[in-house]
Amino acid sequence: MIDRNQLLDFLRGGADMAALPFASPDTPRVSGAIKTEPEDFMVDEIPAYPFSGEGDHLMLNVRKRDIAGGDMIRIIARAAGIREEEIGTAGTKDRRAVTTQWISLPARAVEERGLFRPDDPDWPGVPGISVIQQTRHTNKLKPGHLRGNRFRIAIRGADTSCIDELKSAAATVSASGFPNLFGSQRFGRNEESLVMGLGVLGIDPSAPGGRHGRRIGNFERRMSVSAVQSALFNLWVKARFADGLSRTVLAGDVLAKTVTGGMFTCEEPDTDQARLEAGEIQITGPMFGTKLMSAQGIAGTREKAIQDAAGLDARAWGAAGKLAEGTRREIVVVPEAMSVDVVDDRIVFDFALPKGSYASVLMREFVNDTRGI
C-alpha cells in the first residue's frame, strides 16, 4: 500500500523549483520588481494556423490591459449578446499584463442580435479591452489551438551592471534550450493541487476529490491529476540533467520529430544523436498514465525507476480514468528570438515559447524571484 505522506514528500521534490536543474546555473540572477505596471508584462498569442477569412465563426484579436481572462470573456459575451460558452479561446492570459489573443464568436448569433458593431473602435465599451483585428474561420477556437506566445517582460529596480552576463546566458539558452519543467503554478498554493491529486487517484480518500473528501469539479480534478504527473516529469528531468543526459540519446528513448511532433522509439542511438544535434528530433519524458507510450531499454529503466519510487502503478492511474491516460513532453525547449536589453533603466527580456512551456521557468535562469510571472 502506498504511504500517502511519503508519496507527497516525494512529489514535492518535483515542485521545488529551487532544487530543479538550470540551463545556466552559474549566471548571476537579478532581483527587481515584476509587473509594477501591466506594460511590464506583455504577451501576444501566436495562432496555430492562419484563419481562412470565411466561415461561421467570427475571429477577434483582442487586446486587454489589467483584466483577468475570465472577466474579459464575460464582458465580451455580454456586449455581443451571447452566452460565455459560445466564445472560444485557445488559452487564458495573465491579468496583470497587456495581452493579445484570438477568440471566436458564432457569427450568426452575433449578427442576429445586432449588438456587435465591427466598425465601432470603442466596442465593447470597456476601458482596457479593444478589438484590434477581425476575420472569419470555419471552426470555433478550442483550448490548445495556438502555436505559442511572445513575451516582453521588464524588471524594474534591477542591477543593470550584469547585463553582459545576462546576454551571454541568453545566448546559451537560445542555442541549447532550457529544462522544459512545469512551473510552480501547476502545483497550486502550498502544493494543494498535489494533495487533491492523491485524492483523485484513490491514494488519500480523505483528500478533496477522494471518496470521503470534498467533491471537486472536473477542472480541478483534471488539474490535480496533471499536478501529480507534472511533478513526476520534473523529477525525471532532474535525474537526466543530474546524470548529464539532457542532450544524450539513450537506447529506448521516445523521440519526437521537431517539425511534425511524430514520436518513435530509438533503436540506433548514434544515428539519433546526430539528428538531435541537428535539431531534427527531441528527447521526450513521461507524463505517466494508462496509455503512455513508454520508453524501452535503458531509457525505460530510468522512467520506471521514477514511477516505482512514487509507488504508483496502472491501478492508481486507472482510478482517474481519462484524466490520466498519459502523454509525453520534450525535455528541453529552445526559445525563439530571445534578447535581453536595458531599456529606460529596466532589464527587458523578449522571447517566444511554444504552447505548454512556462515563461516563469525560463525567467528563473535570470531572475531570483519569479513568483510574479
C-alpha positions in Angstrom: 0.0 0.0 0.0 1.3 3.5 -0.9 2.2 5.6 2.1 0.4 8.9 1.5 2.9 11.1 3.4 6.0 9.5 1.7 4.5 10.0 -1.7 3.5 13.6 -1.1 7.1 14.3 0.1 8.5 12.6 -3.0 6.2 14.6 -5.3 7.1 17.9 -3.6 10.6 17.3 -4.7 9.3 17.8 -8.3 7.6 21.0 -7.3 10.6 22.6 -5.5 11.8 24.9 -8.3 15.0 25.8 -6.4 16.1 22.2 -6.4 15.4 21.6 -10.1 18.0 22.0 -12.9 19.0 25.2 -14.7 20.4 25.6 -18.2 22.9 28.2 -17.0 23.4 27.6 -13.3 26.3 30.0 -12.9 24.6 33.0 -14.3 24.2 35.9 -11.8 20.5 36.4 -11.2 19.0 39.8 -10.6 16.3 41.0 -8.2 13.7 43.5 -9.0 10.0 44.3 -9.3 7.9 42.4 -11.7 4.5 43.7 -13.1 4.8 47.1 -11.4 2.8 48.2 -14.4 0.7 46.0 -16.7 3.0 47.1 -19.5 5.9 45.4 -17.8 4.4 42.0 -18.8 3.3 41.8 -22.4 2.0 38.6 -24.1 1.0 38.1 -27.7 -0.6 34.8 -28.7 0.8 33.0 -31.8 -2.0 31.3 -33.7 -1.6 27.6 -34.5 -2.7 28.2 -38.1 -3.8 31.1 -40.4 -7.6 31.7 -40.4 -9.4 31.2 -43.7 -11.2 34.5 -43.9 -14.6 32.9 -44.3 -16.8 30.6 -42.3 -19.4 30.5 -39.5 -17.1 31.9 -36.8 -16.1 35.5 -36.2 -12.5 35.7 -35.1 -11.5 38.6 -33.0 -7.9 39.6 -32.0 -8.5 41.2 -28.6 -6.1 43.3 -26.5 -6.7 43.6 -22.8 -4.9 45.5 -20.1 -5.0 44.6 -16.4 -8.1 42.5 -16.8 -8.5 38.8 -16.0 -9.2 36.4 -18.8 -12.5 35.2 -17.4 -13.7 38.8 -16.9 -12.8 39.6 -20.5 -15.0 36.7 -21.7 -17.9 37.8 -19.6 -17.6 41.4 -20.8 -17.4 40.4 -24.5 -20.3 37.9 -24.2 -22.5 40.5 -22.6 -21.6 43.1 -25.3 -22.2 40.6 -28.1 -25.4 39.3 -26.6 -24.3 35.7 -26.4 -23.5 33.1 -23.7 -20.0 32.8 -22.4 -19.9 29.2 -23.5 -20.3 30.3 -27.1 -16.9 32.1 -27.1 -13.9 30.0 -28.0 -10.3 30.7 -26.7 -7.0 28.9 -27.3 -5.6 29.8 -23.9 -6.0 32.0 -20.8 -3.8 35.1 -20.4 -2.5 36.8 -17.3 -4.5 39.6 -15.6 -1.7 42.0 -14.5 -0.4 42.3 -18.1 -1.1 43.7 -21.5 -2.1 40.7 -23.7 -3.4 40.0 -27.1 -5.2 36.8 -28.1 -7.7 35.4 -30.6 -11.2 34.5 -29.6 -14.1 33.1 -31.7 -17.7 34.0 -31.6 -20.6 32.4 -33.5 -21.1 34.8 -36.4 -24.8 34.1 -37.0 -25.7 34.5 -33.3 -23.8 37.8 -33.1 -25.4 39.2 -36.3 -28.9 38.2 -35.3 -28.6 40.0 -32.0 -27.2 43.1 -33.7 -25.1 44.0 -30.7 -21.7 43.6 -32.1 -20.6 46.6 -34.0 -17.4 45.8 -36.1 -16.9 49.4 -37.2 -17.1 50.9 -33.7 -13.5 51.4 -32.4 -14.8 51.6 -28.9 -16.6 48.3 -28.9 -17.1 46.6 -26.3 -17.1 50.0 -24.5 -15.0 48.8 -21.6 -11.6 50.5 -20.7 -8.8 48.1 -21.1 -10.4 45.9 -23.8 -10.2 46.6 -27.5 -10.6 44.6 -30.7 -7.6 45.2 -33.0 -8.3 42.8 -35.8 -11.1 40.6 -37.0 -11.6 37.9 -39.6 -13.7 34.7 -40.2 -12.9 31.0 -39.9 -14.6 27.6 -40.2 -14.4 26.4 -36.7 -14.5 27.5 -33.1 -11.3 28.1 -31.2 -10.6 25.4 -28.6 -8.0 25.2 -25.8 -4.6 24.4 -27.2 -5.3 25.9 -30.6 -2.2 28.1 -30.5 1.5 27.7 -31.5 2.8 29.6 -28.5 3.2 33.1 -27.1 5.6 36.0 -27.5 6.7 37.7 -24.2 8.1 41.0 -23.3 9.0 41.1 -19.6 10.5 44.1 -17.9 12.2 44.0 -14.5 12.3 47.3 -12.6 14.9 48.3 -10.0 17.3 45.5 -11.0 21.1 45.9 -11.1 21.9 46.6 -14.8 25.6 46.2 -14.4 25.4 42.5 -15.1 23.7 42.9 -18.5 26.6 41.4 -20.4 26.4 38.2 -18.3 22.7 38.1 -18.8 23.2 38.5 -22.6 25.7 35.7 -22.5 23.3 33.4 -20.7 20.5 34.3 -23.1 22.8 33.2 -26.0 23.5 29.9 -24.2 19.8 29.2 -23.6 18.9 30.2 -27.2 21.5 27.7 -28.5 20.8 24.7 -26.3 17.5 25.4 -24.7 16.4 25.2 -21.0 14.7 22.5 -18.9 11.1 22.2 -20.0 9.9 22.0 -16.4 6.4 22.6 -15.2 6.4 25.8 -13.2 5.2 26.3 -9.6 1.8 27.5 -10.9 1.0 23.9 -11.9 1.1 22.7 -8.3 -1.2 25.2 -6.6 -0.6 27.3 -3.5 1.3 25.2 -0.9 1.2 22.3 -3.5 -2.6 22.0 -2.8 -3.1 20.5 -6.3 -0.8 17.6 -5.4 -2.9 16.8 -2.3 -6.1 16.9 -4.5 -4.4 14.6 -7.0 -3.8 12.0 -4.3 -7.5 12.0 -3.6 -8.5 11.6 -7.3 -6.0 8.8 -7.7 -7.6 7.0 -4.7 -4.5 7.2 -2.6 -5.9 9.6 0.0 -9.6 9.0 0.3 -10.0 11.9 2.8 -8.4 14.5 0.4 -10.5 16.8 -1.8 -11.5 14.6 -4.7 -11.2 11.4 -2.7 -14.1 9.1 -1.7 -14.6 10.8 1.6 -13.3 14.3 0.9 -14.8 17.4 -0.5 -16.2 17.0 -4.0 -14.4 19.0 -6.7 -15.3 20.0 -10.2 -14.0 18.4 -13.4 -11.5 21.2 -14.0 -10.0 20.8 -10.5 -9.9 17.0 -11.0 -8.0 17.4 -14.3 -5.6 19.9 -12.9 -4.9 17.9 -9.8 -4.0 14.7 -11.7 -1.9 16.8 -14.0 0.0 18.2 -11.0 1.0 14.7 -9.9 2.1 13.8 -13.5 3.9 17.1 -13.8 5.9 16.6 -10.5 7.0 13.1 -11.7 8.0 14.6 -15.1 10.1 17.3 -13.3 11.8 14.6 -11.3 12.6 12.7 -14.4 14.1 15.8 -16.0 16.1 16.4 -12.8 17.6 12.9 -13.0 18.5 13.3 -16.7 20.2 16.6 -16.0 22.0 15.3 -12.9 23.5 12.4 -14.9 24.5 14.7 -17.8 21.9 13.1 -20.1 19.7 16.0 -21.0 21.2 16.1 -24.6 22.2 12.5 -24.9 20.0 10.0 -26.7 19.7 6.6 -24.9 18.6 3.3 -26.4 14.8 3.1 -26.0 14.2 6.8 -25.6 11.0 8.0 -27.1 12.0 10.8 -29.5 9.8 13.4 -31.2 10.3 14.9 -34.6 10.7 18.6 -34.3 8.6 19.6 -37.3 5.7 17.1 -37.1 5.8 16.0 -33.5 5.6 12.4 -34.5 7.2 10.0 -32.0 9.3 6.9 -32.3 11.4 4.7 -30.1 15.2 5.0 -30.5 16.9 1.9 -31.9 20.1 3.4 -33.1 21.4 5.9 -30.5 24.4 7.1 -32.6 22.2 7.9 -35.6 19.6 9.6 -33.5 22.2 11.5 -31.5 23.3 13.2 -34.7 19.7 14.0 -35.6 19.2 15.5 -32.1 22.3 17.7 -32.5 21.0 18.8 -35.9 17.7 19.9 -34.3 15.6 17.3 -36.2 14.3 15.5 -33.1 13.9 16.0 -29.4 14.1 13.7 -26.3 10.8 13.3 -24.6 9.9 12.4 -21.0 6.9 10.7 -19.4 3.6 12.2 -18.2 2.7 8.9 -16.7 -0.7 7.3 -17.3 -2.6 4.3 -18.5 -1.9 4.8 -22.3 1.6 6.3 -22.0 4.0 5.4 -24.9 6.7 4.2 -22.5 10.4 4.3 -23.2 12.3 1.0 -23.6 15.7 -0.4 -22.8 18.0 1.8 -20.7 15.7 4.8 -21.1 12.7 2.7 -20.0 14.5 1.5 -16.9 15.1 5.1 -15.9 11.5 6.0 -16.4 10.3 3.0 -14.4 12.6 4.0 -11.5 10.7 7.3 -11.1 7.3 5.7 -11.1 8.4 2.9 -8.8 9.9 5.4 -6.4 6.5 7.1 -6.3 4.8 3.7 -5.7 2.3 4.4 -8.5 1.1 1.8 -11.0 -1.6 1.3 -13.6 -4.2 0.8 -10.9 -3.6 4.2 -9.4 -3.7 5.9 -12.8 -6.8 3.9 -13.8 -8.7 5.4 -10.8 -8.6 8.8 -12.6 -9.9 7.3 -15.9 -9.4 9.5 -19.0 -7.8 12.2 -16.8 -4.7 10.1 -16.6 -4.2 8.5 -20.0 -0.6 9.9 -20.1 1.4 11.6 -22.8 5.0 12.8 -23.4 6.8 16.1 -23.2 10.1 17.4 -24.5 12.9 17.6 -22.0 14.2 20.9 -23.2 12.7 23.8 -25.1 14.5 26.4 -27.2 13.1 30.0 -27.0 12.8 31.9 -30.3 14.2 35.3 -30.9 15.4 35.8 -27.4 17.1 39.1 -26.4 18.0 40.9 -23.2 18.5 44.7 -23.1 18.4 47.7 -20.8 15.5 50.0 -21.7 14.8 53.1 -19.5 16.7 51.6 -16.5 14.7 48.4 -16.8 16.0 45.0 -17.9 13.8 43.8 -20.7 13.5 40.2 -21.9 12.0 39.4 -25.3 11.3 35.8 -26.4 8.7 33.4 -27.8 7.8 30.0 -26.3 5.8 27.1 -27.7 2.5 26.3 -26.0 2.8 24.4 -22.8 6.2 25.9 -21.8 6.4 28.3 -18.9 7.8 31.8 -19.1 8.5 31.6 -15.3 10.7 28.6 -15.9 12.8 30.4 -18.5 13.0 33.6 -16.4 14.3 31.7 -13.3 17.5 31.4 -15.3 17.9 35.2 -14.9 15.8 36.4 -12.0 15.8 35.4 -8.4 12.1 35.6 -7.6 9.7 34.6 -10.4 6.6 34.3 -8.3 5.0 37.3 -10.1 5.4 35.8 -13.6 
